[in-house]
Every structure is written in structure tokens, then in C-alpha cells.
């Protein structure tokens, strides 16, 4: 018990960026190369054929999600393009108490909520190399309707502006070369970690 009390609390990294910036891919690869834990978000959006419940997301009904909001069980939550997304508090707090680094891969709106609750959270902004590349990536995912893709492109500019104005994103990574972007993220995760 005494040893647990001496443990240094873990780091909370908030990785944000517009849809299609590559933040999900970068975060998944980074946890394979580091000791960081990737927080699993909850969502009400439909699950794709490739996604696994309790692994990629906690897929909830709107009623289940609302019950958790009412019980104050989210570190952050938002309605994005008609679907709820949120970060359950309990698993994140458990990891931080164990001295682990936790990565929250969330949108800028959610990141703002996290920063207001955790002054030590470290913001990392992932950007696409260009608007054209962002549109190509969103179309290639084949997950959204054309209308949703257009909404995501419009929202991307707004999100980037909010992130930059917040002053809370101390690191920016332009994801134009996956290996280079991944190495930058890994270096940020490993800063201050024992070697």
C-alpha cells in the first residue's frame, strides 16, 4: 500500500485534430511503440464492420449515453454530427493513479472540456498537410455520406482555429508523412519517462 502512495501520477495527453487528420492511426501505432494507454471512448454512432465493441469504442444507445451523462460519468462528451462521443472517467483515472500515460484521442470541443478539468493535460494537435488531402482522406474512408464529408471539411477549419486560439495545444504535428508524424508523437509521449 505504501508503494502505491509513492507512485507519481501518470500523464494525460489530449490528441485532437479534424476528422481525417490521421489522429486515430497515429494514436493506435503510438501505443504499440510506447507504454501509453489509449483511452476508449463511448459513442452512439453506428459501428462499422471493422470495429469491435469495448475495443475500438463502447457503442451505446442514446438512452445509455444520456444515463451516463446524468450520472456525471464522462470526463468530456459532445454531440458531433448527430452522434454523441464521450470519455468515461473511471478507466482514465485508474490508469493515471497507476502512473501510466493515457492518450485521449478526441475532438477539439472535447479537449476544451478536458483542459478545464485537468490543468496538467498536454494538448497535441494533429493536422493534415492540406485541405485537399483532408478531403481525399475523408472520401477514401467510405464511412460518411457526401453531405457529412462536406460538414466535416467545414468544421475542420473551425476546429483548427479554436485549437490554436486556446493556447492549450503545446505540440502540433502535421501528418504528411506517417512515419515522421508517428516518431514525433512517440517522442512527445516519452518525454520525461524513465529510459
N, C-alpha and C positions, 0 to 999 in steps of 0.2 A: 504493500500500500504506500509506503514512504517513497518508493521509487517512482510511482505514478505521479506523486505530487511534485517531483523534481523535473518532470518532463517539460520541455519547452513547448509551448503551443505551436501547432502547425501553421503553415502559410495558406492564405486563401487567395487564389489567383482568379480573376474575373476576365475571361476571354470573350470579347464581343466583336461584332462586325456584321455587316449586312449579309442577308441570305445569299449564298453563292460565293462568299469570300474565301471559303475553304476552311473555316474555323473548326468544323466538325472533324474533317480529315486530319488536320494538324493536331487537334487535341487527342484523337484516338492514337495516332502514331507517337505522340509525345509520351503518353502514359506507358507505352511499350518500351521506351528508352530511358525512363526515369522511375523513381519510386512514387511519383504523384498518383493520386486517385482522381478519377473523373466522376464528378457528381452526376447522378442520373436524374433527369428532370421528369416531371409529370406533365402530361398533355391530354387534351380532349380531341386532338386531331386524329383522323383515321390512321391506322397502322398500315404501312406499306408491306408488300410481300416479303421484303428482305429484313424487316425489323422484328426484334424479339422483345416481348413484354418483360419488364424487370431487368432488361439488359441494355437496350437502346433508350427506352423510355418506360415510365409507368403510364400505361394507357388507361385513362379514367373516363367515366361518363361525366357529363356536365354536372349531374347531381352529386356524384362522388367528389368532384373537384370543389364544388361550392361548399360541401360539408367540411372539407379541409381548410378552405379559406375561413369559414366561420369559426373553426377551432384554432385559428392562427398557427397553422402547421407549415406555412411556407416562408422561406427566407425572402423570396420575391415571387411575384406572379404577374402575368399580363395577359390581355386578350390581344392576340396577334392574328390579323386577317381572319377573324371569326372563330379562332380556336384559343383555348387557354393553355398557357405554359407556366410552370412554376417549379421552384427548387424546394423540395422537402427539407425542413430544418434539421430534423433529428440525425440523419446519416452524416450530414456535413459536420455538425457539432461533435459527433463521436470521433470522426477522423481527426479533427483539429485538436481535440483533447488528447489524442494518442500521439500528437506531434507530427502528423502526416501533412503533406502538401495536398490541398484539394483544389481541383480546377473546376470552376463553374463556366460552362460554355453556354452563354445566354445573350439575349439581345441587349441593346443599349438601354432600353426602357427598364428592363430587369436589373441591369448593372447599376443604374442610378439608385434603385431601392436598396441594393446590397451595400453600396457605398454609404448610404445614410445610416445603415445599421452596424456597419463594421468599418471603422476608420483605418484599420490595418490592411484591408483588402487591396490587392495590387491589380490595377487595370492594364490589360493588354488588348490593343485594338488591331484586328486583322483586316486588311484592306485588299481589294482586288487591284490588279495593275491598271485597269481602265474600266470605263463604263461598258465599252463594247465587249470586253472579256467577261464582265459580270453577266451581261445579257446572254452570252453564249453558254456560260456555265449553268445558268438557271434553265435555259431551254434544254440543255443536254440531260438534266436530271430527270426529265419526263415525269415529274411528280405534280406539277402545278398546271392549271389552265392558263391560257394566254392572258386572260384578264388578271389572274393572280400574279403572273410574272411581271406584268406592267405595274401593278401595285407595289410589288417588291422593289422594282427598279426606282420608282418614285420615292419610296420610303428609304432606300439606301442612302440617298443624298442627305435626307433629313437626319438619319441616324448618325452618319459620319460627322455632320455639323454639331449635333448635340454632344457627341463623344469628345470632340476637340474642344468645345467650349467648357465642358465640365472640369477640365484640368485634372481629372482623376485617372486618365489613361497615361501612365508614365512610359509605356512602351508601345511602339507602333511597328507592325510587321506587314510589309507589302508582299502578298503571296503571289509572286510572279514565277518563282522557281521553288517547287515543293521542297526539295532537299535543303536549300538555303533557308527558307522560311522555317522549316522544322528545326534546323540547328539553332536558329535564333531563339525559338520558343524553348527548346531544351536548355539553352544557356540561361535564360531567364528563370526557369524552374529550378535549376541547380544553383543559382546564386545563393550564397550563404549556407549551403548544405555541406555537411561533413563529407570529405572525399574518401 
